[in-house]
């Protein structure tokens, strides 16, 4: 298929919100909140523009990845980033689009001088991109006990010795924190979809 991967443009913002909502709806919770995360990321200019990519097929955005800055508490290193959410439209999933978005954006991040990428996700999937448990480097996710390896919290070093001398809790940008009430209000801007409780959702 003829797929184009390019940097996002402001005209894509609404389409990306719809895409994100479709991709995450009822996956991790009844409904989803990721489309509001993306909205806030753009509204508050938290997205790293050079790393935010869309996958376009037949003039329609069917994939998206966004990056934000993060930091390890107590460290003055400002070259750490996070990606997510990453979305692929249902119907196009399983066609290598997500892999291309991750691979291309990681290459761009390295060229731009970022030293490490911290994410949360499926370790079995992201290990193929070189991600490892962040606890291996003595970096932990805030709110998770130090003795818990938390394999879903991972890092990919883009430079040699990127985390040398760094330890502590990784702090994600606050754009990822959204209130349920705000999600419900924001959701009124979209077509009505049924929220469902499904096996495998977080907390189930």
C-alpha positions as CSV (number, residue, x, y, z in Angstrom):
1,X,0.0,0.0,0.0
2,X,1.1,3.6,-0.7
3,X,1.9,5.0,2.8
4,X,3.5,8.4,3.5
5,X,5.0,9.2,6.9
6,X,5.6,12.9,7.5
7,X,5.6,15.5,10.3
8,X,2.3,16.5,11.7
9,X,0.7,19.7,10.6
10,X,-1.8,21.9,12.5
11,X,-4.5,20.9,10.1
12,X,-4.1,17.3,11.2
13,X,-4.8,17.9,14.9
14,X,-8.5,17.2,14.9
15,X,-8.1,14.1,12.6
16,X,-5.4,12.8,15.0
17,X,-7.7,13.2,18.0
18,X,-10.4,11.2,16.1
19,X,-7.8,8.5,15.2
20,X,-6.5,8.3,18.7
21,X,-10.0,7.9,20.1
22,X,-10.8,5.1,17.6
23,X,-7.6,3.3,18.3
24,X,-7.9,3.3,22.1
25,X,-11.7,3.1,22.6
26,X,-12.5,0.4,25.2
27,X,-9.0,-1.0,25.0
28,X,-7.6,-0.1,28.5
29,X,-10.7,1.2,30.1
30,X,-14.4,1.8,29.2
31,X,-14.1,4.6,26.6
32,X,-10.6,6.2,26.6
33,X,-8.7,9.3,27.6
34,X,-5.8,9.3,25.1
35,X,-7.5,11.7,22.7
36,X,-7.7,14.3,25.4
37,X,-4.1,13.8,26.2
38,X,-3.2,14.6,22.6
39,X,-5.5,17.6,22.6
40,X,-3.8,19.0,25.7
41,X,-0.4,18.2,24.3
42,X,-1.2,20.4,21.3
43,X,-3.0,23.1,23.2
44,X,-0.2,23.5,25.7
45,X,2.5,23.1,23.1
46,X,4.1,20.1,24.9
47,X,4.6,18.0,21.8
48,X,8.1,18.0,20.3
49,X,7.1,19.1,16.8
50,X,10.1,17.5,15.0
51,X,9.2,14.1,16.4
52,X,5.5,14.1,16.0
53,X,4.7,12.0,12.9
54,X,1.6,10.9,11.1
55,X,1.1,8.0,8.7
56,X,-1.1,9.0,5.7
57,X,-2.8,6.6,3.3
58,X,-5.0,8.0,0.5
59,X,-5.0,11.4,2.1
60,X,-6.3,10.0,5.4
61,X,-4.3,10.0,8.7
62,X,-4.2,6.4,9.8
63,X,-1.3,6.4,12.2
64,X,0.3,8.9,14.7
65,X,3.1,9.1,17.3
66,X,3.9,12.0,19.6
67,X,6.9,12.8,21.9
68,X,7.2,15.0,25.0
69,X,10.1,16.0,27.2
70,X,10.6,14.2,30.6
71,X,13.2,14.2,33.3
72,X,14.7,12.1,36.1
73,X,14.0,13.8,39.4
74,X,17.2,15.3,40.8
75,X,19.0,15.2,37.4
76,X,19.7,18.3,35.3
77,X,19.9,16.2,32.1
78,X,17.3,17.6,29.7
79,X,17.8,15.2,26.8
80,X,15.3,12.6,27.9
81,X,12.0,12.1,26.0
82,X,8.9,10.0,26.0
83,X,6.7,8.9,23.2
84,X,3.0,8.1,23.4
85,X,0.3,7.7,22.8
86,X,1.0,5.9,19.5
87,X,-2.1,5.1,17.4
88,X,-3.0,3.1,14.4
89,X,-6.5,3.1,13.0
90,X,-8.4,-0.1,13.5
91,X,-8.5,-1.9,10.1
92,X,-4.8,-0.9,9.5
93,X,-3.4,-2.4,12.6
94,X,-1.0,-5.4,12.1
95,X,0.4,-3.8,8.8
96,X,3.7,-2.6,10.2
97,X,2.6,1.0,10.5
98,X,3.3,1.2,14.2
99,X,6.8,-0.2,13.7
100,X,7.6,2.4,11.0
101,X,6.4,5.2,13.2
102,X,8.5,4.1,16.1
103,X,11.6,3.3,14.0
104,X,11.6,6.5,12.1
105,X,10.9,8.7,15.1
106,X,13.7,7.0,17.1
107,X,16.2,7.8,14.3
108,X,15.0,11.4,14.3
109,X,15.3,11.7,18.1
110,X,18.9,10.4,18.0
111,X,19.8,12.9,15.2
112,X,18.3,15.7,17.2
113,X,20.6,14.9,20.1
114,X,18.1,13.2,22.6
115,X,19.9,10.6,24.6
116,X,17.2,8.3,26.0
117,X,13.5,7.5,25.4
118,X,11.4,6.4,28.3
119,X,8.0,4.7,27.7
120,X,5.4,2.5,29.2
121,X,4.0,-0.4,27.2
122,X,4.2,-4.0,26.3
123,X,7.8,-5.2,26.9
124,X,7.4,-8.1,24.5
125,X,6.5,-5.7,21.7
126,X,9.0,-2.8,22.4
127,X,12.0,-5.0,23.1
128,X,12.3,-5.4,19.3
129,X,13.2,-1.7,19.2
130,X,15.9,-2.1,21.8
131,X,13.9,-1.1,24.8
132,X,14.9,-2.5,28.2
133,X,13.5,-2.4,31.7
134,X,14.4,1.1,33.0
135,X,15.1,-0.4,36.5
136,X,18.2,-2.0,34.9
137,X,19.6,1.5,34.9
138,X,18.3,2.4,38.4
139,X,15.6,4.6,36.9
140,X,12.1,3.9,38.2
141,X,8.6,5.1,37.6
142,X,7.2,7.4,40.2
143,X,4.6,5.6,42.3
144,X,6.0,2.1,41.7
145,X,8.0,0.6,44.6
146,X,11.8,0.4,44.0
147,X,11.8,-3.3,44.5
148,X,9.3,-3.8,41.7
149,X,11.0,-4.2,38.3
150,X,7.9,-2.8,36.5
151,X,8.9,-4.3,33.1
152,X,6.3,-2.2,31.4
153,X,8.4,0.9,32.2
154,X,11.2,0.8,29.6
155,X,14.0,2.9,28.2
156,X,15.9,2.9,24.9
157,X,19.3,4.6,25.1
158,X,20.1,6.6,22.0
159,X,23.7,7.4,23.1
160,X,26.4,5.4,24.8
161,X,26.4,5.9,28.6
162,X,23.2,8.0,28.2
163,X,22.2,7.1,31.8
164,X,25.6,6.9,33.4
165,X,25.4,8.6,36.8
166,X,21.7,9.0,36.5
167,X,19.3,7.3,39.0
168,X,15.9,8.1,40.5
169,X,12.3,8.5,39.4
170,X,11.4,9.4,35.9
171,X,8.8,12.3,35.7
172,X,6.5,12.3,32.7
173,X,5.1,15.6,31.4
174,X,1.9,16.5,33.2
175,X,-0.1,16.5,29.9
176,X,-0.5,12.8,30.5
177,X,-2.6,13.4,33.6
178,X,-6.2,14.0,32.7
179,X,-9.3,14.1,34.9
180,X,-12.2,11.7,34.2
181,X,-14.7,14.6,34.3
182,X,-12.7,16.5,31.7
183,X,-12.6,13.4,29.5
184,X,-16.4,13.0,29.6
185,X,-16.8,16.7,28.8
186,X,-14.3,16.6,25.9
187,X,-15.9,13.4,24.6
188,X,-19.1,15.4,23.8
189,X,-17.2,16.9,20.8
190,X,-17.1,13.5,19.1
191,X,-19.6,11.0,17.7
192,X,-21.3,9.0,20.4
193,X,-19.7,5.6,21.1
194,X,-20.7,3.0,23.7
195,X,-18.3,2.6,26.6
196,X,-17.9,-1.1,27.4
197,X,-16.3,-3.0,30.2
198,X,-14.1,-5.7,28.6
199,X,-11.9,-8.5,29.9
200,X,-8.3,-7.4,29.9
201,X,-8.9,-3.7,30.7
202,X,-6.7,-2.2,33.4
203,X,-8.2,-3.1,36.8
204,X,-10.1,-6.0,35.4
